[in-house]
């Protein structure tokens, strides 16, 4: 018997193609770029032995012709055990989505053990986690499993809702939020009907049934505040007014949170922005009224930015590389480094909302008889361009792997033209939160042409280099439906499921 060494740990696809496998979990970089399910990795402790008794005997006896006798049976092919997709999905969901990306979901930690959790909640977690897994690694099997779990969870919740007391339980409300998360992750660009917000409506009904004032525990409040974000996004993307219960929730939650924090202030202004959009959609305002209301909200957002202080601090850098790649032509070669993706997204939400308000001011000034409208339009355009500069400056820290985002790559990763390297899931999340901001830059009618072209180029880079399919979707929207309502594009992206918080 001859020891043939340890087998390669690489996944099956990388072994067959003689590719360098980076052994990332749950999927290696090569499989992730190819958008195929990764087979997993072999046990390197397994030894490989080949029976060479006949070969050694022939050498000892001095035969002139050495003939190896092939065994009568084909040696068994080394195989790995199939992965438990349900367990893998749960691990990914808690490790990446809950712990890293969207901490408003921390309330689900109390249901970490399915054996001690209410069945309808456990099934909701299974459905959402499998949907998350399917989205990240393009697994059709996980996709189908998540839909089955969703159906089971829906039936269980409907049964729970038949009992007035169990309907008021925290677990029922939280299970409905999980089903809404499943819907958002599993969205498709053609499923834009209001029916997709049925779970938000259901959660609203449960909050009213129970009473806002009854939410006092830490986990409950976390779930409730996460729900206000979902409901605000729902209203923005459907052009509806903010339900009064959302404002009641903010009043109830105020004693438990830091109301001086910029994110809290931004959230309050976004409610007013949402209601203004609903009023304009109904045609209830004159041009002058639209200008006045938009200017008022724009100034409030500007004030939040000016008073953000250390809470939203970021560092400004001067690029010493090829500035054409770092910022749009004509822009000063600056880029910004933020403490994390959440602060990046909060700043850019403020900026893109100001861009939308300024575009409305400019459009309304064109039909206004006010003699000051020309000056108001010019002021709005200057503010709009300033916000575009700031958004563009926030992008290189995430996307420029050759320079500004180099610190996000693993040690020893190859960079430069044509170099191939992989990205962690956390890095991909960092990049994902930039997509809608770049869309607004490219969408804005008064965006400088150089910035428009640069934003389009960045979206192509995100789609191609990072393999994020939502960037390709947004490019398609820009090319085929350039002037749709921006929040409709946000809904088409499913971005509310991937809103860092």
C-alpha positions as CSV (number, residue, x, y, z in Angstrom):
1,X,0.0,0.0,0.0
2,X,1.4,3.4,-1.0
3,X,0.3,6.7,0.7
4,X,-0.7,9.1,-2.1
5,X,-1.0,12.2,0.1
6,X,-4.0,14.2,1.3
7,X,-6.7,15.1,-1.2
8,X,-7.3,18.6,-2.3
9,X,-9.7,20.5,-0.1
10,X,-11.1,22.5,-3.1
11,X,-14.7,22.2,-4.1
12,X,-15.6,19.9,-7.1
13,X,-16.0,22.7,-9.6
14,X,-12.6,24.3,-8.8
15,X,-10.9,20.9,-8.9
16,X,-12.3,20.0,-12.3
17,X,-11.3,23.4,-13.8
18,X,-7.9,23.5,-11.9
19,X,-8.9,26.8,-10.3
20,X,-7.5,28.2,-7.1
21,X,-10.3,27.7,-4.5
22,X,-10.4,30.3,-1.7
23,X,-12.5,28.0,0.6
24,X,-14.9,30.7,1.7
25,X,-18.1,29.6,3.3
26,X,-20.9,29.0,2.4
27,X,-19.6,29.3,-1.2
28,X,-16.1,29.8,-2.6
29,X,-15.3,32.9,-4.7
30,X,-15.2,31.0,-8.0
31,X,-18.7,29.5,-7.6
32,X,-20.0,32.8,-6.2
33,X,-18.8,34.6,-9.3
34,X,-20.3,31.9,-11.6
35,X,-23.6,32.0,-9.7
36,X,-23.6,28.3,-9.1
37,X,-24.1,26.3,-6.0
38,X,-20.8,25.3,-4.3
39,X,-20.3,21.6,-3.7
40,X,-18.5,22.2,-0.4
41,X,-15.0,21.1,0.6
42,X,-13.5,17.6,1.1
43,X,-12.0,16.3,4.4
44,X,-8.3,16.9,4.1
45,X,-7.6,14.4,6.9
46,X,-8.7,11.6,4.5
47,X,-5.7,9.6,3.2
48,X,-5.4,8.2,-0.3
49,X,-3.9,4.7,-0.6
50,X,-3.3,2.7,-3.8
51,X,-2.6,-1.0,-4.0
52,X,0.7,-1.4,-5.9
53,X,1.6,-4.9,-4.7
54,X,1.8,-6.3,-8.2
55,X,4.0,-3.4,-9.4
56,X,6.5,-3.8,-6.6
57,X,6.6,-7.6,-7.0
58,X,7.4,-7.3,-10.7
59,X,10.3,-4.9,-10.0
60,X,11.8,-7.3,-7.4
61,X,11.6,-10.3,-9.8
62,X,13.3,-8.3,-12.5
63,X,10.7,-8.6,-15.2
64,X,11.7,-6.6,-18.3
65,X,8.2,-5.5,-18.9
66,X,6.4,-4.0,-16.1
67,X,2.7,-4.3,-16.3
68,X,0.4,-2.9,-13.8
69,X,-2.7,-5.0,-13.4
70,X,-5.7,-2.8,-13.2
71,X,-8.2,-3.7,-10.5
72,X,-11.4,-5.3,-11.6
73,X,-13.6,-2.6,-10.1
74,X,-13.4,1.2,-10.4
75,X,-12.3,2.8,-7.2
76,X,-15.1,4.7,-5.5
77,X,-15.2,8.4,-6.2
78,X,-14.5,10.6,-3.3
79,X,-17.7,12.5,-2.4
80,X,-18.6,15.0,0.3
81,X,-21.6,14.7,2.5
82,X,-24.5,16.9,1.3
83,X,-24.8,20.1,3.3
84,X,-27.8,20.8,5.5
85,X,-29.2,23.8,3.7
86,X,-31.6,24.6,6.5
87,X,-28.8,24.7,9.1
88,X,-26.5,26.6,6.7
89,X,-29.3,29.1,5.9
90,X,-29.9,29.8,9.6
91,X,-26.2,30.1,10.3
92,X,-25.8,32.6,7.5
93,X,-28.9,34.6,8.4
94,X,-27.8,35.1,12.0
95,X,-24.1,35.6,11.3
96,X,-24.4,37.9,8.3
97,X,-27.8,39.5,8.1
98,X,-28.8,39.9,11.8
99,X,-25.3,40.3,13.4
100,X,-23.7,42.3,10.6
101,X,-26.1,43.9,8.2
102,X,-29.4,44.8,9.8
103,X,-29.3,45.0,13.6
104,X,-32.9,46.0,13.8
105,X,-33.5,42.2,13.6
106,X,-31.6,41.4,16.8
107,X,-34.9,40.5,18.4
108,X,-34.8,37.2,16.6
109,X,-31.9,36.0,18.8
110,X,-34.4,34.9,21.4
111,X,-35.6,32.4,18.9
112,X,-32.2,31.0,18.0
113,X,-33.1,27.5,19.3
114,X,-36.0,26.2,17.2
115,X,-36.8,23.5,19.8
116,X,-37.8,26.2,22.3
117,X,-39.4,28.7,19.9
118,X,-43.0,29.0,18.8
119,X,-43.4,26.9,15.7
120,X,-44.8,29.8,13.6
121,X,-41.8,31.9,14.5
122,X,-39.3,29.1,13.8
123,X,-40.9,28.5,10.4
124,X,-40.7,32.2,9.7
125,X,-37.0,32.2,10.5
126,X,-36.5,29.1,8.3
127,X,-38.3,30.8,5.4
128,X,-36.4,34.1,5.7
129,X,-33.0,32.4,6.2
130,X,-33.4,30.0,3.3
131,X,-34.5,33.0,1.1
132,X,-31.4,34.8,2.2
133,X,-29.2,31.8,1.4
134,X,-30.9,31.4,-2.0
135,X,-30.3,35.1,-2.8
136,X,-26.6,35.0,-1.8
137,X,-25.5,31.8,-3.5
138,X,-28.2,31.4,-6.2
139,X,-29.4,28.1,-4.9
140,X,-32.6,26.9,-6.6
141,X,-32.9,24.2,-3.9
142,X,-32.8,26.7,-1.1
143,X,-35.3,28.9,-3.1
144,X,-37.8,26.0,-3.3
145,X,-37.3,25.1,0.3
146,X,-37.8,28.6,1.5
147,X,-41.2,28.8,-0.4
148,X,-42.3,25.6,1.3
149,X,-41.3,26.9,4.7
150,X,-43.1,30.2,4.0
151,X,-46.3,28.3,3.1
152,X,-46.1,26.3,6.4
153,X,-45.4,29.4,8.4
154,X,-48.3,31.2,6.8
155,X,-50.7,28.4,7.7
156,X,-49.5,28.3,11.3
157,X,-49.8,32.1,11.7
158,X,-53.3,32.1,10.3
159,X,-54.2,29.5,12.9
160,X,-52.6,31.5,15.7
161,X,-54.6,34.6,14.6
162,X,-57.9,32.8,15.2
163,X,-57.2,33.1,19.0
164,X,-57.6,36.8,20.1
165,X,-55.1,36.3,23.0
166,X,-52.4,34.6,20.9
167,X,-52.9,37.2,18.2
168,X,-51.7,39.8,20.7
169,X,-48.5,37.9,21.5
170,X,-45.1,39.4,20.6
171,X,-44.2,36.3,18.8
172,X,-47.1,36.7,16.4
173,X,-46.1,40.2,15.5
174,X,-42.5,39.2,15.0
175,X,-43.4,36.2,12.9
176,X,-45.4,38.5,10.5
177,X,-42.3,40.7,10.2
178,X,-40.3,37.6,9.2
179,X,-42.8,36.8,6.5
180,X,-42.6,40.3,5.2
181,X,-38.8,40.0,5.1
182,X,-39.1,36.8,3.1
183,X,-41.3,38.6,0.6
184,X,-38.8,41.4,0.2
185,X,-35.8,39.1,-0.3
186,X,-37.7,36.9,-2.7
187,X,-39.0,39.8,-4.7
188,X,-38.8,40.0,-8.5
189,X,-38.7,43.2,-10.6
190,X,-42.1,42.4,-12.1
191,X,-43.8,41.9,-8.7
192,X,-44.5,45.6,-7.9
193,X,-48.2,45.4,-6.8
194,X,-49.4,46.8,-3.5
195,X,-50.4,43.2,-2.5
196,X,-46.7,42.6,-1.7
197,X,-47.1,44.8,1.3
198,X,-49.9,42.7,2.8
199,X,-47.7,41.6,5.7
200,X,-47.0,45.3,6.6
201,X,-50.8,45.9,6.7
202,X,-51.1,42.8,8.9
203,X,-48.4,44.0,11.3
204,X,-50.1,47.4,11.5
205,X,-53.4,45.7,12.4
206,X,-51.6,43.7,15.1
207,X,-50.0,46.8,16.6
208,X,-53.4,48.5,16.8
209,X,-55.0,45.4,18.3
210,X,-52.4,45.1,21.0
211,X,-51.9,48.8,21.6
212,X,-48.6,50.7,21.0
213,X,-48.2,51.4,24.7
214,X,-47.9,47.7,25.5
215,X,-44.5,47.4,23.7
216,X,-42.1,48.0,26.6
217,X,-39.5,45.1,26.5
218,X,-36.2,45.7,24.7
219,X,-36.7,43.0,22.1
220,X,-40.3,44.2,21.5
221,X,-39.2,47.8,21.0
222,X,-36.4,46.6,18.6
223,X,-39.0,44.8,16.5
224,X,-41.4,47.8,16.7
225,X,-38.7,50.3,15.5
226,X,-37.7,48.0,12.7
227,X,-41.3,47.9,11.7
228,X,-41.6,51.7,11.5
229,X,-38.7,51.6,9.0
230,X,-40.5,49.0,6.9
231,X,-43.8,50.9,7.1
232,X,-42.1,54.2,6.0
233,X,-40.5,52.5,3.1
234,X,-43.8,50.9,2.2
235,X,-45.5,54.3,2.2
236,X,-42.7,55.9,0.1
237,X,-42.8,53.2,-2.5
238,X,-46.5,53.2,-2.9
239,X,-47.1,56.9,-2.7
240,X,-49.3,56.7,0.4
241,X,-49.6,58.8,3.5
242,X,-47.8,57.6,6.7
243,X,-50.3,55.8,9.0
244,X,-50.9,57.6,12.2
245,X,-49.9,54.6,14.2
246,X,-46.3,55.0,13.0
247,X,-46.2,58.5,14.5
248,X,-47.7,57.0,17.7
249,X,-44.9,54.5,17.8
250,X,-42.3,57.3,17.6
251,X,-43.9,59.2,20.4
252,X,-44.0,56.0,22.5
253,X,-40.4,55.0,21.7
254,X,-38.9,58.5,22.3
255,X,-38.2,58.0,26.0
256,X,-36.3,54.8,25.2
257,X,-34.0,56.2,22.5
258,X,-31.5,59.0,22.0
259,X,-33.7,61.5,20.2
260,X,-30.7,63.8,19.6
261,X,-29.1,61.1,17.3
262,X,-29.1,62.2,13.6
263,X,-30.8,58.9,12.5
264,X,-33.8,59.6,14.7
265,X,-34.1,63.2,13.3
266,X,-33.8,61.9,9.8
267,X,-36.5,59.3,10.4
268,X,-38.9,62.0,11.5
269,X,-38.3,64.2,8.4
270,X,-38.7,61.2,6.2
271,X,-42.3,60.8,7.5
272,X,-43.0,64.4,6.3
273,X,-41.3,63.7,3.0
274,X,-43.6,60.7,2.5
275,X,-46.7,62.7,3.3
276,X,-45.6,65.5,0.9
277,X,-45.2,62.9,-1.9
278,X,-48.7,61.6,-1.3
279,X,-50.1,65.1,-1.4
280,X,-48.4,65.9,-4.6
281,X,-49.4,62.6,-6.1
282,X,-53.1,63.6,-5.4
283,X,-52.6,67.0,-7.1
284,X,-53.5,68.9,-3.9
285,X,-50.7,71.5,-4.1
286,X,-50.0,74.5,-6.4
287,X,-46.5,75.0,-7.8
288,X,-45.8,77.7,-5.2
289,X,-46.9,75.4,-2.4
290,X,-44.8,72.5,-3.7
291,X,-41.7,74.8,-3.8
292,X,-42.3,76.1,-0.3
293,X,-42.8,72.7,1.2
294,X,-39.8,71.2,-0.5
295,X,-37.6,74.0,0.5
296,X,-38.7,73.7,4.1
297,X,-37.9,70.0,4.2
298,X,-34.6,70.5,2.3
299,X,-33.5,73.0,5.0
300,X,-34.4,70.6,7.8
301,X,-32.3,67.9,6.1
302,X,-29.5,70.3,5.7
303,X,-29.7,71.2,9.4
304,X,-29.5,67.5,10.3
305,X,-26.3,67.2,8.3
306,X,-24.7,70.3,9.8
307,X,-25.5,69.2,13.4
308,X,-24.6,65.6,13.0
309,X,-21.3,66.1,14.8
310,X,-19.2,63.1,16.0
311,X,-22.1,60.7,15.6
312,X,-21.8,60.7,11.9
313,X,-18.2,61.7,11.5
314,X,-16.2,60.6,8.4
315,X,-12.7,61.3,7.1
316,X,-12.0,63.1,3.9
317,X,-9.1,61.9,1.8
318,X,-7.4,63.4,-1.3
319,X,-6.8,60.8,-4.0
320,X,-3.2,60.5,-5.3
321,X,-4.1,57.9,-7.9
322,X,-5.8,58.3,-11.3
323,X,-8.6,60.7,-10.4
324,X,-10.6,59.8,-13.4
325,X,-11.3,56.4,-11.8
326,X,-11.8,57.8,-8.3
327,X,-14.3,60.6,-9.0
328,X,-16.1,62.0,-12.0
329,X,-14.3,64.3,-14.4
330,X,-14.3,67.9,-13.2
331,X,-14.8,67.0,-9.5
332,X,-12.0,67.7,-7.0
333,X,-10.2,64.3,-6.3
334,X,-11.7,63.7,-2.9
335,X,-13.2,60.6,-1.4
336,X,-14.6,59.9,2.1
337,X,-14.0,57.0,4.5
338,X,-17.0,56.3,6.9
339,X,-16.9,54.3,10.1
340,X,-19.3,51.7,8.7
341,X,-21.9,51.1,6.0
342,X,-24.8,52.2,8.2
343,X,-23.5,55.7,8.6
344,X,-22.6,55.7,4.9
345,X,-26.2,54.8,4.0
346,X,-27.8,57.3,6.5
347,X,-25.7,60.2,5.0
348,X,-26.6,59.1,1.4
349,X,-30.3,58.7,2.3
350,X,-30.2,62.3,3.5
351,X,-28.4,63.4,0.3
352,X,-30.6,61.5,-2.2
353,X,-33.7,62.8,-0.5
354,X,-32.4,66.4,-0.9
355,X,-31.7,65.6,-4.5
356,X,-35.3,64.5,-5.0
357,X,-36.6,67.6,-3.2
358,X,-34.4,69.9,-5.3
359,X,-35.5,68.3,-8.5
360,X,-39.1,68.9,-7.5
361,X,-38.3,72.5,-6.7
362,X,-36.7,73.0,-10.1
363,X,-39.6,71.4,-11.9
364,X,-42.2,73.4,-10.0
365,X,-40.3,76.7,-10.6
366,X,-40.7,76.1,-14.3
367,X,-44.5,76.4,-13.9
368,X,-44.5,79.1,-11.2
369,X,-45.5,82.7,-11.7
370,X,-43.4,83.8,-8.7
371,X,-40.8,86.3,-9.8
372,X,-38.3,84.7,-7.4
373,X,-38.7,81.3,-9.0
374,X,-35.6,81.6,-11.2
375,X,-33.4,82.3,-8.1
376,X,-35.1,79.5,-6.2
377,X,-34.4,77.1,-9.1
378,X,-30.7,78.1,-9.3
379,X,-30.3,77.7,-5.5
380,X,-31.9,74.2,-5.7
381,X,-29.6,73.1,-8.6
382,X,-26.5,74.2,-6.7
383,X,-27.6,72.2,-3.6
384,X,-28.4,69.2,-5.9
385,X,-24.9,69.3,-7.4
386,X,-23.4,69.5,-4.0
387,X,-25.2,66.4,-2.8
388,X,-24.2,64.5,-6.0
389,X,-20.5,65.4,-5.2
390,X,-20.9,64.0,-1.7
391,X,-22.5,60.8,-2.9
392,X,-19.8,60.2,-5.4
393,X,-17.2,60.8,-2.8
394,X,-18.7,58.0,-0.6
395,X,-18.4,55.4,-3.4
396,X,-14.6,54.6,-3.8
397,X,-14.2,53.5,-0.1
398,X,-16.4,50.5,-1.0
399,X,-15.8,49.8,-4.8
400,X,-12.2,50.9,-5.6
401,X,-10.3,47.7,-4.7
402,X,-7.1,49.0,-6.2
403,X,-6.9,51.9,-3.8
404,X,-9.6,53.3,-1.5
405,X,-11.2,50.0,-0.8
406,X,-8.0,48.0,-0.6
407,X,-8.3,47.6,3.2
408,X,-11.5,45.5,2.7
409,X,-9.7,42.8,0.7
410,X,-8.1,39.8,2.3
411,X,-4.3,39.9,2.9
412,X,-2.4,39.0,-0.2
413,X,-5.3,39.6,-2.6
414,X,-4.2,40.5,-6.1
415,X,-5.2,43.9,-7.4
416,X,-4.7,45.9,-10.6
417,X,-6.0,45.6,-14.1
418,X,-7.3,42.1,-14.8
419,X,-6.5,40.8,-11.3
420,X,-9.0,38.4,-9.8
421,X,-9.9,38.4,-6.2
422,X,-12.8,37.6,-4.0
423,X,-14.9,39.7,-1.7
424,X,-16.4,38.8,1.7
425,X,-20.1,38.9,2.1
426,X,-19.7,41.9,4.4
427,X,-17.8,43.8,1.7
428,X,-20.6,42.9,-0.8
429,X,-23.1,44.4,1.7
430,X,-21.0,47.5,1.9
431,X,-21.2,47.9,-1.9
432,X,-24.9,47.0,-2.1
433,X,-26.0,50.0,0.0
434,X,-24.5,52.3,-2.6
435,X,-26.7,51.1,-5.5
436,X,-29.8,53.2,-4.9
437,X,-27.7,56.3,-4.3
438,X,-25.9,55.8,-7.6
439,X,-29.2,55.3,-9.3
440,X,-30.5,58.7,-8.0
441,X,-27.3,60.4,-9.2
442,X,-27.8,58.9,-12.7
443,X,-31.6,59.5,-12.6
444,X,-31.4,63.2,-11.7
445,X,-32.2,65.4,-14.6
446,X,-29.9,68.1,-13.5
447,X,-26.9,65.9,-12.7
448,X,-23.7,67.0,-14.5
449,X,-23.1,64.7,-17.5
450,X,-19.7,63.6,-16.2
451,X,-21.2,62.5,-12.9
452,X,-24.1,60.8,-14.7
453,X,-21.6,58.8,-16.8
454,X,-19.4,58.0,-13.8
455,X,-22.4,56.7,-11.8
456,X,-23.4,54.4,-14.7
457,X,-19.8,53.2,-14.9
458,X,-19.8,52.4,-11.2
459,X,-23.0,50.5,-11.5
460,X,-21.5,48.4,-14.3
461,X,-18.4,47.8,-12.1
462,X,-20.6,46.7,-9.2
463,X,-22.5,44.3,-11.4
464,X,-19.4,42.9,-13.1
465,X,-16.7,43.0,-10.5
466,X,-18.8,42.2,-7.4
467,X,-21.4,40.1,-9.1
468,X,-24.3,41.9,-7.5
469,X,-27.2,41.3,-9.8
470,X,-29.3,44.2,-8.4
471,X,-26.8,46.6,-10.0
472,X,-27.6,45.1,-13.4
473,X,-31.3,45.4,-12.6
474,X,-31.0,49.1,-11.8
475,X,-29.0,49.7,-15.0
476,X,-31.8,48.0,-16.9
477,X,-34.3,50.3,-15.2
478,X,-32.2,53.4,-16.2
479,X,-32.0,52.3,-19.8
480,X,-35.7,51.2,-20.3
481,X,-37.6,53.2,-17.7
482,X,-35.4,56.2,-17.0
483,X,-38.1,58.5,-15.6
484,X,-40.1,56.2,-13.4
485,X,-40.6,57.4,-9.8
486,X,-37.3,56.8,-7.9
487,X,-38.9,55.0,-5.0
488,X,-40.5,52.5,-7.4
489,X,-36.9,51.6,-8.4
490,X,-36.1,51.1,-4.7
491,X,-39.0,48.8,-4.4
492,X,-38.0,46.9,-7.5
493,X,-34.6,46.3,-6.0
494,X,-36.0,44.9,-2.8
495,X,-33.8,47.4,-1.1
496,X,-36.0,47.5,2.0
497,X,-34.8,44.0,2.8
498,X,-31.2,45.2,2.4
499,X,-31.4,48.5,4.2
500,X,-28.4,48.7,6.6
501,X,-29.6,49.7,10.1
